[in-house]
Structure formats: C-alpha cells, structure tokens
Amino acid sequence: MPKVTFEMESVTVEIPEGQTIWHAAQKAGIQLQRGFAAANPCAGKGRCSGMACAVFLRAPDPAAAVTPPTWKERFLHRKLLKNRKRIACQCIPKRDLTVVTMP
C-alpha cells in the first residue's frame, strides 16, 4: 500500500493499490477543490477546470512513482503537464510519494 504525504498539510495516509491521489486526499480530509470547482465538484472524474485538483509530485523520479498521464490529462490538461503538474484524480501512486497541493 503506497503512502501519500501531503507536504503543505503535514499529513500522510496509506491507500490501497489502484486508488488515486484524489482518494488519498479524501481519506486525509484534505479539500483539493476550491472556489468555483468546490461549488461544482467533479467527484474525481477528471472533468474539472484543471486547476481544481492540480498537484506537484515530489519523488526521486516522479514519472516512475505514479501512473502515466491519462488521455484526459494529455488532451484536456496538457498545459498542466508541461508545467510538471498532475491532476490528482487521474494519478495513481505506484510507490510512496510526497504531494504538494496548490495553494
């Protein structure tokens, strides 16, 4: 079971294999969606405005610590990928990692 540490919130949670960073945030009680996105949440389906649940990954090799970008990230959120951010609900940890939520 991978451990996901939320750096800004100083919280670490373990999640079962196959669950996303979004699930880890839910388990830790961390609200990723703020503002307009919070009023119209996508419930972890990748249909948000993009910035709603974007996160930075801190790991020795971030690409190896999580699953590759999904088609939703590559098509709908490609600008975030260029800035080395990922969408929490589309990103499944393969091993322990640290996540920096957007302030």
C-alpha positions in Angstrom: 0.0 0.0 0.0 1.6 3.3 -1.1 1.9 6.1 1.4 0.9 9.6 0.1 2.3 12.5 2.1 0.7 15.9 1.7 3.5 18.4 2.3 1.5 21.6 2.9 -0.9 19.9 5.3 1.7 17.6 7.0 -0.5 14.6 6.6 0.4 11.0 5.5 -2.1 8.4 4.5 -1.9 4.9 3.1 -4.2 4.0 0.2 -4.9 0.6 -1.4 -3.3 -0.2 -4.8 -5.2 1.4 -7.7 -6.6 4.4 -5.8 -5.7 7.9 -6.9 -4.1 10.8 -5.1 -7.6 12.3 -5.0 -8.8 9.3 -2.9 -5.8 9.8 -0.6 -6.8 13.5 -0.1 -10.4 12.4 0.6 -9.2 9.9 3.2 -7.0 12.6 4.8 -9.8 15.1 4.9 -8.0 17.5 2.5 -10.1 19.7 0.3 -8.4 19.9 -3.1 -11.2 21.7 -5.0 -11.6 25.3 -4.0 -13.6 28.3 -5.3 -15.8 27.6 -8.4 -14.6 24.0 -8.5 -15.8 23.4 -5.0 -19.2 24.7 -5.9 -19.3 22.3 -8.9 -17.1 19.3 -7.9 -16.4 16.7 -10.5 -16.1 14.0 -7.8 -12.8 12.7 -9.0 -13.8 12.1 -12.6 -11.3 14.4 -14.3 -13.9 16.8 -15.7 -12.8 19.8 -13.6 -11.4 23.0 -14.9 -7.9 21.6 -14.4 -6.5 23.8 -11.7 -9.1 22.5 -9.3 -7.1 19.5 -8.1 -3.7 20.0 -9.8 -0.7 18.9 -7.6 3.1 18.8 -7.8 4.8 15.4 -7.1 7.9 15.2 -5.1 9.8 11.9 -5.6 13.2 11.0 -6.8 11.7 10.1 -10.1 8.1 11.4 -10.2 7.3 9.7 -13.6 8.1 6.3 -12.1 6.3 7.0 -8.8 2.9 7.3 -10.5 1.0 6.0 -13.5 1.5 7.7 -16.8 -0.8 10.7 -17.7 -4.3 9.6 -18.8 -5.9 10.7 -22.1 -7.9 13.3 -20.0 -4.6 14.8 -18.8 -2.9 14.7 -22.2 -6.0 16.2 -24.0 -7.8 18.4 -21.5 -5.0 19.4 -19.2 -1.8 19.4 -21.4 -0.8 22.8 -20.1 -0.5 21.4 -16.6 1.6 18.5 -17.8 4.0 21.0 -19.4 4.4 22.6 -16.0 5.0 19.2 -14.4 1.7 19.2 -12.5 -0.7 16.3 -12.4 -4.5 16.0 -11.9 -5.0 14.3 -8.5 -8.0 12.2 -9.6 -6.1 10.9 -12.7 -2.8 10.0 -10.9 -2.4 6.6 -9.2 0.7 6.2 -7.0 2.9 3.1 -7.6 5.1 3.8 -4.5 5.4 6.2 -1.6 5.5 9.9 -2.6 5.0 13.4 -1.4 2.4 15.7 -3.0 2.3 19.5 -2.9 -1.2 20.8 -3.2 -1.8 24.1 -5.0 -2.1 27.0 -2.5 
